[in-house]
Amino acid sequence: MKIIESFKKWVAGKRQKPMSTVIRRSLYVSFAIHGLLLLGAAVFVISHIFYNRESTFVGQPPPMKSYEPRKLEFKVKVSKQQRSSSRPSMSPRMVSTKMTSQLALPEIKMDPKVVKTSFQPKFKAFSGTGLGSGLGTGYGLSGFGTGVSAFDFFGIRGRGDKIAILVDVSVSMIEEREGGIRGYQRVKDRINKVIDALSEAAMFNVIVFADAASAYEKQMVVANDDYKTKAKLFLRVFNTEGNYGLTSGNLSPSATGVSAVGGTTRLDLALTAAFEQGADTILIISDGLPQVKKGVTAAMAQARAAEVQRWTQANQGAMAAYEAAAASYQPPQSVSERVWIPEQPAVPARPPSPAPKVTSLKEGQAPPQGDPGSPGRAAIPAHWEVRTHTVGPAAPARPAPPPMADPGFWTLSDFVQHLKILHESLYVKKGKKLPVIHAIGYCIDKEGDAFLKQLAEIYKGRYRKVARID
């Protein structure tokens, strides 16, 4: 109770004092309290820093290793980068301290030769990096034309770099069932379109075959306008009026591969030329099965010699009789006699006539010829003539051994074996792939159809049978 009364007195006393004095004293007290708090905090922080330091450990730095620069490897990398770059490579230069008039150059003994070519490359502008990559690979691996061209060969579409077009020009290609000469002209027109569509980045050649074979050029040529025009002119003359088939050409059988000694539809010669020229795409159009005669092999010759020796031993008596008859043989004697020739009437002149229309020609058969006519002949009266003839026995016939067995014709296996040998000798050593063969059977028979179809399948190509071209 006393405490309460004292507090009331204190409060009453305070109320009696002026308000300004109370506020001033309260501020003093507040400042004093805050100052003490700040001082205490400062003392705490300083003591914490001095008496609670963290322990730190300083280790020795790792030893420094020095490496010898790999100068040779760096030089090789720089050299490779320069070769792959389009910038000219750096090469050391020789500097002379003398005047050019004081330098003696060695004499060069050679005749200057002027290299002429009709090739005029045409470059078209492309956006982006097309022009850079095109020029970089356009003149690389094997001269001009390492680009790729698209083609449409009677409905067979594809792409190729070195394209060989093999065209059958046999007289059977102008038979009436195939449209005759006009029908074959439509075939040539379609081939001309294939030639026109070739890109100038590619290379090509045209090879014709029948009883023989001829190539437009000995090597692949660039598919520019000039060479395309000449190739179409080369193809134009075949199977035209008075020029049917092909009996001689500028291609001969290869010494490598399966032996061949003749025949008709000589596709073997055309394929051999395409392989020798490095074609990667081969286009064939033909109407029949190739008839390529096989040559006599060494084994066949040895067997033949043994057979003749056995026959000679078995026919010694017949050979002795022949030799005796030949020794005593007297050739026939010439005898002249007088012969009466009766009167012969006059023969009127006969005008020439044109050749009959070609309907169905076969391989090896000459085209029909027109009647050249005759000037006529006057009447011949009866008269005597002296004529000579021979009188006497015929010469004795020499016994002959049995004929040699016919080697026959190439089969599909012979073609594959022949091309395999050419591929190994002409492509494998250069790292080239096996060429692709596409084929068109134009009004083709059953045997030829099966042959070309299997040939295209073996060489990863496509085959299409065309009945007629309108």
Backbone torsions as a table, in degrees:
resi	resn	phi	psi	omega
1	MET	NA	-41.3	-179.8
2	LYS	-63.9	-34.5	-178.6
3	ILE	-68.6	-36.9	-179.4
4	ILE	-68.3	-41.0	-179.5
5	GLU	-66.5	-36.6	179.4
6	SER	-66.5	-39.1	-179.9
7	PHE	-65.7	-40.1	177.8
8	LYS	-62.8	-40.0	178.2
9	LYS	-63.5	-38.4	-177.9
10	TRP	-67.7	-39.6	179.2
11	VAL	-67.8	-41.1	179.5
12	ALA	-63.0	-35.8	177.7
13	GLY	-67.7	-37.2	179.9
14	LYS	-65.3	-40.2	-179.3
15	ARG	-61.5	-27.2	-178.4
16	GLN	-76.4	-21.5	-178.2
17	LYS	-80.0	157.5	178.6
18	PRO	-67.1	149.5	-177.1
19	MET	-67.6	-33.1	-177.9
20	SER	-65.0	-37.4	-179.2
21	THR	-66.9	-37.1	-179.7
22	VAL	-66.6	-43.7	-179.3
23	ILE	-64.2	-42.3	-177.7
24	ARG	-63.5	-41.8	-179.4
25	ARG	-68.1	-36.8	178.6
26	SER	-63.5	-39.9	178.5
27	LEU	-64.4	-42.3	179.3
28	TYR	-58.6	-44.8	-178.4
29	VAL	-64.0	-41.7	179.9
30	SER	-62.6	-43.1	179.6
31	PHE	-63.5	-39.3	-178.6
32	ALA	-65.5	-42.8	180.0
33	ILE	-64.0	-45.3	-179.8
34	HIS	-63.8	-38.1	178.6
35	GLY	-63.3	-40.9	177.8
36	LEU	-64.5	-40.4	178.5
37	LEU	-62.3	-44.1	179.1
38	LEU	-63.2	-41.3	179.7
39	LEU	-63.4	-42.7	178.6
40	GLY	-63.5	-39.3	179.5
41	ALA	-65.6	-39.9	179.8
42	ALA	-64.4	-43.2	179.6
43	VAL	-61.8	-38.2	-179.1
44	PHE	-66.8	-41.5	-178.6
45	VAL	-67.9	-42.2	-177.3
46	ILE	-66.1	-42.3	-179.5
47	SER	-66.9	-33.9	179.2
48	HIS	-67.2	-36.2	-179.5
49	ILE	-67.4	-44.2	-174.4
50	PHE	-76.4	-32.3	-172.0
51	TYR	-104.6	-5.7	-179.8
52	ASN	-129.2	50.5	177.0
53	ARG	-74.6	141.1	177.5
54	GLU	-78.9	144.4	178.5
55	SER	-80.9	131.1	178.3
56	THR	-124.1	144.5	-179.3
57	PHE	-118.8	131.3	-179.4
58	VAL	-112.2	116.1	179.2
59	GLY	-94.4	167.4	177.9
60	GLN	-74.7	141.2	178.8
61	PRO	-65.7	149.5	-179.9
62	PRO	-64.4	148.1	-178.6
63	PRO	-65.7	140.7	179.1
64	MET	-85.0	130.4	177.1
65	LYS	-108.7	140.2	178.4
66	SER	-108.2	135.2	-179.0
67	TYR	-112.9	138.3	177.8
68	GLU	-74.5	124.7	-178.7
69	PRO	-61.8	136.3	179.4
70	ARG	-84.5	85.0	-173.7
71	LYS	-66.4	-41.0	-176.1
72	LEU	-66.0	-44.6	179.9
73	GLU	-63.0	-40.1	178.7
74	PHE	-63.7	-40.1	-179.8
75	LYS	-64.4	-39.4	179.3
76	VAL	-66.2	-42.6	179.4
77	LYS	-63.1	-41.0	178.9
78	VAL	-63.9	-40.9	-179.9
79	SER	-63.0	-43.9	178.4
80	LYS	-63.4	-40.4	-179.5
81	GLN	-65.2	-36.6	178.6
82	GLN	-67.6	-38.4	179.9
83	ARG	-66.7	-35.7	-179.7
84	SER	-80.8	-11.6	-178.8
85	SER	-85.9	153.5	177.9
86	SER	-79.1	-9.7	179.0
87	ARG	-77.0	149.9	178.3
88	PRO	-64.5	140.1	-179.4
89	SER	-74.9	151.9	-179.6
90	MET	-80.0	137.3	177.9
91	SER	-139.2	144.2	-179.2
92	PRO	-65.9	148.0	-179.9
93	ARG	-114.5	146.3	175.9
94	MET	-99.4	129.9	-177.8
95	VAL	-114.0	129.3	179.4
96	SER	-103.2	139.7	178.4
97	THR	-92.6	-4.6	179.7
98	LYS	-95.2	165.3	174.6
99	MET	-72.9	153.9	-179.4
100	THR	-64.1	-27.4	179.7
101	SER	-72.0	-17.0	-178.9
102	GLN	-94.1	-2.5	-178.6
103	LEU	-90.7	136.4	178.9
104	ALA	-108.5	112.5	-179.6
105	LEU	-92.0	146.6	179.4
106	PRO	-69.6	151.0	-179.1
107	GLU	-77.5	131.7	179.4
108	ILE	-100.8	113.0	-177.7
109	LYS	-94.9	92.9	176.8
110	MET	-161.1	154.0	178.6
111	ASP	-94.7	125.9	178.5
112	PRO	-65.7	133.9	178.6
113	LYS	-119.3	137.1	179.9
114	VAL	-95.4	123.5	179.2
115	VAL	-93.8	121.0	-179.2
116	LYS	-112.4	142.5	175.9
117	THR	-150.9	147.3	177.5
118	SER	-92.6	1.8	-177.9
119	PHE	-75.1	121.9	176.6
120	GLN	-125.0	93.8	-176.7
121	PRO	-65.1	139.6	177.6
122	LYS	-116.5	127.1	-178.2
123	PHE	-112.6	135.5	178.0
124	LYS	-108.7	147.0	-177.2
125	ALA	-75.2	139.0	176.9
126	PHE	-129.2	152.0	177.1
127	SER	-84.6	161.8	177.4
128	GLY	71.2	-135.9	-176.0
129	THR	-103.2	13.2	-175.8
130	GLY	-63.8	-42.2	-178.5
131	LEU	-67.0	-37.9	-179.5
132	GLY	-64.8	-46.9	-179.3
133	SER	-71.1	-32.5	180.0
134	GLY	-66.1	-43.9	178.7
135	LEU	-70.5	-30.1	-177.8
136	GLY	-67.8	-35.5	-178.3
137	THR	-106.7	-3.8	-175.8
138	GLY	-71.9	-22.9	-176.9
139	TYR	-128.7	40.4	-171.9
140	GLY	-97.8	-88.1	-160.8
141	LEU	-65.2	-45.5	-174.3
142	SER	-139.8	56.1	177.0
143	GLY	83.9	-148.7	-178.7
144	PHE	-75.0	155.5	167.5
145	GLY	80.1	44.4	175.1
146	THR	-94.4	21.8	174.6
147	GLY	-85.0	-172.5	-177.8
148	VAL	-127.6	138.3	-179.9
149	SER	-121.9	142.1	174.6
150	ALA	-85.2	155.0	177.7
151	PHE	-147.1	156.6	174.4
152	ASP	-129.4	99.3	-173.6
153	PHE	-102.2	90.4	-179.6
154	PHE	52.8	41.3	178.6
155	GLY	96.8	-11.8	175.4
156	ILE	-91.4	114.8	-177.6
157	ARG	-103.3	142.9	179.2
158	GLY	-171.1	-169.7	-179.2
159	ARG	-138.3	148.5	-179.6
160	GLY	-157.5	160.7	178.9
161	ASP	-102.0	-50.2	176.9
162	LYS	-119.6	105.7	-170.2
163	ILE	-109.1	124.4	175.9
164	ALA	-108.7	124.1	-179.6
165	ILE	-104.5	113.1	-176.3
166	LEU	-103.8	118.1	-172.3
167	VAL	-118.7	126.5	176.5
168	ASP	-78.4	121.7	178.8
169	VAL	-115.0	25.0	178.4
170	SER	-64.4	156.1	-179.6
171	VAL	-66.4	-21.1	177.7
172	SER	-67.2	-17.5	179.3
173	MET	-72.5	-11.3	-179.9
174	ILE	-116.4	24.9	174.5
175	GLU	-66.4	159.9	-175.3
176	GLU	-62.3	-35.7	-179.5
177	ARG	-67.6	-17.2	178.9
178	GLU	-102.7	8.1	176.9
179	GLY	99.9	1.6	178.5
180	GLY	66.5	-154.6	-178.4
181	ILE	-65.6	-38.3	-179.9
182	ARG	-65.9	-40.1	178.1
183	GLY	-63.4	-39.0	178.8
184	TYR	-70.6	-30.3	176.1
185	GLN	-63.7	-35.7	176.6
186	ARG	-66.2	-34.1	175.3
187	VAL	-62.3	-45.9	179.9
188	LYS	-65.3	-34.8	177.6
189	ASP	-63.3	-39.8	178.7
190	ARG	-67.4	-37.8	177.6
191	ILE	-66.0	-37.0	176.8
192	ASN	-61.4	-36.3	177.4
193	LYS	-66.6	-36.6	176.8
194	VAL	-62.9	-42.4	179.5
195	ILE	-64.9	-44.3	-178.5
196	ASP	-62.5	-32.1	-175.8
197	ALA	-81.4	-6.8	-179.6
198	LEU	-67.1	140.4	178.2
199	SER	-78.2	147.8	178.3
200	GLU	-67.3	-11.2	177.4
201	ALA	-76.3	-16.1	-176.2
202	ALA	-102.3	173.8	176.3
203	MET	-123.6	156.3	-175.9
204	PHE	-155.0	171.1	172.4
205	ASN	-158.6	153.8	177.8
206	VAL	-115.9	127.5	-178.6
207	ILE	-126.8	126.8	178.6
208	VAL	-107.9	152.1	-178.2
209	PHE	-149.3	145.9	173.3
210	ALA	-154.6	-115.1	172.6
211	ASP	-72.6	-15.4	175.3
212	ALA	-141.7	-170.6	-179.3
213	ALA	-146.7	146.0	178.5
214	SER	-139.4	144.5	177.2
215	ALA	-110.2	142.4	177.2
216	TYR	-59.6	-45.0	176.2
217	GLU	-133.5	156.6	-179.9
218	LYS	-71.8	-24.1	178.6
219	GLN	-132.9	166.9	175.7
220	MET	-61.2	144.7	178.8
221	VAL	-122.9	158.9	179.4
222	VAL	-70.4	139.1	-176.6
223	ALA	-81.7	58.1	174.0
224	ASN	-93.6	176.9	-174.3
225	ASP	-62.4	-38.7	-177.3
226	ASP	-64.0	-50.3	-179.0
227	TYR	-68.3	-33.9	177.2
228	LYS	-62.5	-44.2	179.6
229	THR	-62.2	-43.9	-179.7
230	LYS	-66.1	-36.1	178.9
231	ALA	-65.6	-38.9	179.0
232	LYS	-69.7	-34.8	175.2
233	LEU	-67.1	-36.1	177.3
234	PHE	-62.2	-39.9	-177.4
235	LEU	-79.4	-23.5	-171.5
236	ARG	-61.2	-36.7	-168.2
237	VAL	-77.6	-14.4	-173.3
238	PHE	-79.4	139.8	-179.7
239	ASN	55.3	46.8	170.8
240	THR	-111.2	174.3	-176.1
241	GLU	-55.8	118.6	179.0
242	GLY	84.3	1.4	180.0
243	ASN	-137.0	72.2	-176.6
244	TYR	-97.5	137.5	175.5
245	GLY	69.2	-164.6	179.8
246	LEU	-153.3	115.5	-177.9
247	THR	-105.0	-15.0	177.1
248	SER	-147.3	145.3	-178.2
249	GLY	-148.1	-176.6	-177.5
250	ASN	-96.9	9.8	177.7
251	LEU	-112.1	137.8	-179.5
252	SER	-122.6	159.3	-180.0
253	PRO	-59.9	147.0	-179.7
254	SER	-80.3	144.5	175.3
255	ALA	-73.0	-14.8	178.6
256	THR	-100.3	138.1	176.5
257	GLY	104.5	-160.2	-177.9
258	VAL	-76.0	137.9	-177.3
259	SER	-74.4	143.1	177.7
260	ALA	-140.7	140.7	-175.6
261	VAL	-126.3	17.1	178.6
262	GLY	141.5	-166.6	179.4
263	GLY	127.6	-167.5	178.1
264	THR	-126.3	162.3	-175.8
265	THR	49.2	64.7	-171.8
266	ARG	-78.4	67.0	175.9
267	LEU	-64.1	-25.2	179.5
268	ASP	-62.5	-40.5	178.9
269	LEU	-66.5	-41.3	-179.0
270	ALA	-66.8	-43.6	178.6
271	LEU	-65.6	-38.9	178.5
272	THR	-61.0	-44.6	179.0
273	ALA	-63.3	-40.5	179.0
274	ALA	-63.0	-41.5	177.9
275	PHE	-67.0	-41.8	-179.2
276	GLU	-65.6	-26.9	178.6
277	GLN	-90.0	3.7	174.0
278	GLY	76.2	29.4	-179.7
279	ALA	-64.8	140.8	173.4
280	ASP	-104.8	-11.1	176.6
281	THR	-139.2	127.8	-178.6
282	ILE	-122.6	126.8	179.6
283	LEU	-113.1	124.2	-175.7
284	ILE	-120.6	136.8	168.2
285	ILE	-131.1	125.6	-177.3
286	SER	-153.4	165.6	-177.5
287	ASP	-119.8	7.9	-177.2
288	GLY	-164.0	176.5	-179.5
289	LEU	-77.7	130.4	176.6
290	PRO	-62.5	135.9	177.5
291	GLN	-113.7	84.8	-176.7
292	VAL	-104.8	119.7	-178.8
293	LYS	-77.5	134.0	178.7
294	LYS	-75.8	149.6	174.1
295	GLY	-88.8	165.7	179.2
296	VAL	-79.3	123.0	179.4
297	THR	-83.4	168.6	178.7
298	ALA	-62.4	-38.3	179.3
299	ALA	-65.3	-40.2	178.9
300	MET	-66.2	-38.2	178.9
301	ALA	-65.1	-41.1	177.9
302	GLN	-64.8	-41.1	178.2
303	ALA	-65.1	-37.0	178.5
304	ARG	-65.8	-42.3	179.4
305	ALA	-62.6	-40.5	178.1
306	ALA	-65.8	-37.6	178.9
307	GLU	-66.8	-41.2	178.6
308	VAL	-64.2	-39.6	178.7
309	GLN	-63.3	-42.1	177.5
310	ARG	-65.2	-39.7	179.7
311	TRP	-66.1	-39.6	-179.6
312	THR	-63.3	-42.4	178.2
313	GLN	-64.9	-36.3	-178.3
314	ALA	-77.8	-17.4	-175.6
315	ASN	-122.2	36.9	179.1
316	GLN	-65.2	-37.6	179.3
317	GLY	-64.2	-44.1	-179.7
318	ALA	-65.7	-37.4	178.6
319	MET	-68.2	-36.9	178.5
320	ALA	-66.6	-39.5	178.6
321	ALA	-65.3	-40.1	178.4
322	TYR	-63.5	-45.3	-178.4
323	GLU	-63.3	-37.2	177.1
324	ALA	-66.7	-42.2	179.2
325	ALA	-66.4	-37.1	179.2
326	ALA	-68.5	-33.4	179.9
327	ALA	-69.0	-33.9	-178.6
328	SER	-97.2	7.8	-175.5
329	TYR	-74.7	134.8	175.7
330	GLN	-112.3	122.8	-178.6
331	PRO	-65.6	155.8	179.8
332	PRO	-60.2	151.0	179.5
333	GLN	-100.6	145.5	177.7
334	SER	-80.8	129.9	-179.9
335	VAL	-125.4	130.5	178.3
336	SER	-103.2	142.0	177.2
337	GLU	-147.1	156.9	-177.6
338	ARG	-93.9	128.0	-174.9
339	VAL	-122.9	135.2	177.1
340	TRP	-85.7	125.9	180.0
341	ILE	-106.3	117.5	179.6
342	PRO	-70.5	170.5	-178.9
343	GLU	-65.8	140.9	179.1
344	GLN	-118.3	127.4	-178.2
345	PRO	-70.4	167.2	178.5
346	ALA	-71.3	150.0	178.2
347	VAL	-114.3	121.4	-178.6
348	PRO	-70.7	158.1	177.9
349	ALA	-67.3	148.9	-179.0
350	ARG	-124.0	120.0	-178.9
351	PRO	-70.9	155.3	177.8
352	PRO	-68.4	154.6	178.5
353	SER	-127.7	148.9	-178.6
354	PRO	-71.1	162.9	178.9
355	ALA	-69.5	145.7	178.9
356	PRO	-66.6	159.0	-178.7
357	LYS	-67.6	138.5	179.9
358	VAL	-74.7	125.9	179.4
359	THR	-118.2	-51.0	-176.4
360	SER	-148.2	93.2	177.8
361	LEU	-97.2	147.7	179.1
362	LYS	-115.8	160.6	179.1
363	GLU	-61.1	136.5	179.6
364	GLY	82.4	-3.7	-179.4
365	GLN	-98.4	129.5	-179.6
366	ALA	-71.3	143.7	178.2
367	PRO	-66.3	152.4	-178.8
368	PRO	-65.7	146.6	179.8
369	GLN	-113.8	150.4	177.1
370	GLY	-76.8	163.8	178.7
371	ASP	-78.2	118.8	-179.3
372	PRO	-71.0	-13.1	-178.7
373	GLY	82.8	179.6	179.3
374	SER	-148.6	152.1	-178.0
375	PRO	-78.1	-7.9	-178.3
376	GLY	92.4	168.3	-178.5
377	ARG	-147.1	141.8	178.6
378	ALA	-77.5	166.2	179.6
379	ALA	-67.0	143.9	-179.7
380	ILE	-113.7	120.8	179.7
381	PRO	-71.7	163.9	178.2
382	ALA	-65.9	145.0	-176.6
383	HIS	-164.7	168.2	175.7
384	TRP	-96.3	142.1	176.5
385	GLU	-132.3	147.0	175.2
386	VAL	-99.1	119.6	-178.0
387	ARG	-120.5	148.5	-177.0
388	THR	-116.9	136.4	175.9
389	HIS	-143.8	164.5	-176.8
390	THR	-97.0	147.0	179.2
391	VAL	-131.1	126.5	177.9
392	GLY	153.1	170.1	-178.3
393	PRO	-71.8	155.0	176.7
394	ALA	-75.1	156.7	-179.6
395	ALA	-66.8	143.4	179.3
396	PRO	-64.4	143.2	-179.5
397	ALA	-85.1	130.3	179.7
398	ARG	-79.6	129.3	176.9
399	PRO	-60.9	136.8	-178.4
400	ALA	-120.1	143.0	177.5
401	PRO	-66.6	163.0	178.9
402	PRO	-59.8	144.1	-177.6
403	PRO	-62.6	155.3	179.2
404	MET	-71.9	143.9	-179.5
405	ALA	-63.3	138.7	179.4
406	ASP	-70.6	123.4	179.6
407	PRO	-62.4	-20.5	178.9
408	GLY	88.5	-164.5	-177.4
409	PHE	-112.1	159.4	176.8
410	TRP	-61.6	140.4	170.3
411	THR	-103.3	178.8	176.5
412	LEU	-60.5	-36.7	178.7
413	SER	-63.4	-37.0	177.9
414	ASP	-66.4	-40.5	177.0
415	PHE	-61.8	-46.4	-178.9
416	VAL	-63.3	-42.0	178.9
417	GLN	-64.1	-42.0	179.2
418	HIS	-62.0	-47.6	-179.2
419	LEU	-68.6	-30.7	177.2
420	LYS	-64.4	-42.0	178.5
421	ILE	-64.5	-42.3	178.5
422	LEU	-64.2	-40.2	179.9
423	HIS	-62.7	-43.6	-178.6
424	GLU	-67.0	-33.8	-176.9
425	SER	-87.6	-24.5	-173.9
426	LEU	-112.2	-23.0	-173.9
427	TYR	-112.5	-47.6	-172.3
428	VAL	-60.8	-42.9	-178.3
429	LYS	-64.1	-25.6	179.6
430	LYS	-96.8	3.0	179.2
431	GLY	72.9	24.6	-178.6
432	LYS	-95.8	153.4	-179.9
433	LYS	-82.1	163.0	176.3
434	LEU	-66.2	133.2	-178.2
435	PRO	-66.9	154.8	177.3
436	VAL	-93.9	135.5	-178.5
437	ILE	-117.4	119.4	172.0
438	HIS	-107.0	146.1	-175.7
439	ALA	-138.6	145.4	174.3
440	ILE	-119.5	124.7	173.9
441	GLY	-95.2	105.9	-175.1
442	TYR	-94.2	110.4	-177.6
443	CYS	47.2	46.3	-168.3
444	ILE	-87.9	152.1	177.5
445	ASP	-80.5	177.7	-173.7
446	LYS	-65.0	-44.6	-177.8
447	GLU	-66.5	-44.4	178.5
448	GLY	-64.8	-36.8	178.6
449	ASP	-61.0	-46.9	179.8
450	ALA	-64.9	-38.0	-178.7
451	PHE	-65.0	-52.4	-177.5
452	LEU	-65.8	-35.3	179.3
453	LYS	-64.0	-45.4	179.3
454	GLN	-68.8	-36.4	178.6
455	LEU	-62.1	-44.1	179.0
456	ALA	-65.3	-39.2	179.7
457	GLU	-65.3	-39.9	-179.4
458	ILE	-63.8	-35.9	-176.6
459	TYR	-103.9	32.7	168.9
460	LYS	58.6	27.6	179.1
461	GLY	-108.6	-169.6	-179.7
462	ARG	-121.4	152.8	-179.7
463	TYR	-126.5	141.8	178.7
464	ARG	-142.6	134.3	178.9
465	LYS	-97.0	126.4	-178.6
466	VAL	-116.3	120.2	-178.0
467	ALA	-76.5	-42.1	-177.7
468	ARG	-164.8	150.1	179.3
469	ILE	-114.3	120.4	-179.3
470	ASP	-98.1	NA	NA
